[in-house]
Amino acid sequence: MAHAAAHSGEHAHDHDHEHDHESLKTFGFWIFLITDVILFGSLFATYIVLHQNTNGGPTPEELFKMPGIIAETFILLTSSFTSGLAVLGMNKGNLKQLIGWLAVTVVLGASFVGLELSEFITMVNHEGATISTSAFLSAFFTLVGTHGLHVSVGLIWMIGLIFQLRRRGITAVTKRKVAVISLYWHFLDVVWIFVFTIVYLMGVM
Amino acid sequence: MLDKIKQFASEFFVTGDPLILGAQVSIGLSMVAMIFVLTYFRKWGWLWKEWLTSVDHKRIGIMYIICSIMMLFRGGVDALLMRLQLAMPNSEFLQADHYNQIFTTHGVIMILFMAMPLMFGLFNIVVPLQIGARDVAYPFLNSLSFWMFFWGAMLFNVSFVIGGSPDAGWLSYPPLSELSHSPGVGQNFYIWGIQISGIGSLATGINFIVTILKMRAPGMKLMKMPMFTWSVFSSCIMIIFAFPILTVTLALLFLDRFLGAHFFTLDGGGNPMMYINLIWMWGHPEVYIVVVPAFGIFSEIVSTFSKKKLFGYKSMVFAMLIISLLSFFTWAHHFFTMGSGANVNAFFAISTMLIAIPTGAKVFNWLFTMYRGKIRFTTPMMWTVAFIPCFVIGGMTGVLLSVAPADFQFHNSYFLIAHFHQVLIGGVAFGYFAGLYYWWPKMFGFKLNEHLGKWAFWLWNIGFYVCFMPQYFLGLDGMTRRTYTYDFDMGWGPLNLVSTVGGFLMGVGFIFQVWQIAHSIKFREADVNGDPWEGRTLEWSIPSPAPIYNFAVLPQVSEADAWWEEKEKRAASGKSAAPIVYEPIHMPKNSAIPFIISTFWFFAGFGFVWGWMWLTIPALIGVGICMIARSFSYDTDYYIPADEVKRTEAALKGAKL
């Protein structure tokens, strides 16, 4: 309120309100992320319970090709870094840098999804490992696929945001939107670290 | 060609049961009637502008409540059909598979499509008003939540006449709910109806947590919040932790059925027990999600109608938070008999019993609030008083069930049925009825007729005990739940007959409530000053029904019962409210997107149910386009000018005299 008092008239009121409004949305997104943690937690629990039930089908050791997975991991971690650079650019008020790093993030994210898809296709076509082969594979495709779906949604979202940024520049609203998607992107990175450890590393060990 | 169409129609529509045929005809007729009335009175534009696209939390709340009363009717008819079937030995009133469908839909509808929306309706109407806010944190999301619930419920209900209802019980355990045992579309309706509305519930949970944490009036510290708001907060915390588990569980079951995955199947390495664990990790908190807000309602009512501050405010808050924590550590008590072992059973038995401690503390707080109070026996207060013994009995039978060794005897018997109906009807239904009566004037600007309300109250209460007390004894006599029919020589006939009579008494009680509403609309007993009950919390400080912006000027709060304090101060100083300087008020614009998005979800769900990807894929694309359209729209709010606020307030105050 002290802030509003320093200015006068409707404009100050407006500005103050908008600021509140945007921080409210970021806060809500944090709570949404809690729900997403529970969602992934349930999928991880299911995977852990079922991962030995291979039903005579391929086992994790036979299926997982670590070089590809490690490449995916590096690409996704890098994209998290570049999304951070985008936010830094935004904080400096540099629209060009913001959009540029977001675009790099999109490219990296898309390569991650592409690699993951090709990994899935290889499994299905060459190893006959489909979602209906065994409980292990059902849990595997669902857990990793849900993460991949999240990344894909994030890509569409980020591309949409780039268009909005080009049209509107850096405002309170677009600032919040960038902050939220970068939160989302880092979150997906953290989830991937768990996928990498629990599914892939422990699978080939 | 004609044969093909006939073949399709016979699979698509449910045929062969005269009861369902009657329902189909009456659904068709009432739809025609609705369309006719809306067209004849030219109300389509009004419906669209004022309701379907509204983001006003009060209107959304009213829509929730209307839907839930309709669902109460449908779930109630299901209940009475079951009671008719069981009234006599060897009865053939219903076909066996029809009976299975009815007990399934009764459970699903009563919990998910009756109790949840009634609860969300009260959240929506009351919470922003109680905390002195102009709206919820995310009005657009709020509207989306409602329409997701609405279309999810529609998808579930349509299974009744199209394709066939689910019949694997309200939690749809595999392997019974798997393709191998339930090849029809009924389970798909179950999965998608609940999934779509469940997403809405999750969003409501997030919305209200943020609303309560961030939008309270200046001065309202957390420990000065009204008790109902606290109960909503506890309930929403449980929602955000429990509902994602439900989302996953239903998705996995669907993958099993749709893509041949092996999560819960008997073959392929699947593990049905995994489903039962997951569903109860959501399902047990769920029953506390619906009952805790009822505790909040009782707290408000007891305090208002005893003219006293709530006894033990802090212990009440603490008790609710403890319950929301413990609710996540009790799920295995639903399957003590499934071989988890003595240690696991002991852990869950003890954590279940622990719940009785905070609950008991609350009961004593309500009793001490009434002690030496000036009690007024209005209908909301009567429901509250009736709730206490009912819930205490239900709680005690619950503790009996939580004793793991004893549970081997009670498990899946009518003793259990009687127990959970006692806590759910005695706690949730009584609580929400009390809340509905209490806040009705705030919603609509008139009171409900007390005389008819008391008739409804007694019919419900007497009917309740007549219906469920015999079921405890039937359970002890060995009658199991989901029993379709029984032989004369089992000796269960007389008690079942009594129970059925009780069920119908509650049905008559419901008719009295409908009559009460109709009568009260006709003979409006207007709420002239916005404070018909001499309330204590902020919602009573503004006119009824509240204007679109709720508070012309945001209140400054210093005490827990803010409005009561204000009234005392005014009485002491002899002055009325301070003069008001109006300012423009920032409000969200209406939006059609929530309605459209949810309609697309309905079609996507319907396509999934039948495996029609030609319907699902375009519908999901529609969902995506709507979301992008929303993200690209920046013109989402407006200001109500100060003059208009002034005029509205003057008109509302003029109406008082």
Interface residues (C-beta under 8 A of the other chain):
Chain A: E10 H13 D14 H17 L24 K25 F27 G28 I31 F32 I34 T35 D36 I38 L39 S42 L43 A45 T46 V49 L50 N53 T54 N55 I131 S132 T133 S134 A135 F136 S138 A139 F141 T142 I156 W157 G160 L161 F163 Q164 R168 V173 K177
Chain B: A137 Y138 L202 G205 I206 N207 I209 V210 L213 K214 M215 I240 F241 F243 P244 I245 T247 V248 T249 A251 L252 L255 D256 L259 G260 A261 H262 F263 T265 D267 G268 G269 G270 N271 M274 L278 M281 E583 P584 H586 G624 I628 S631 F632 Y634 Y639
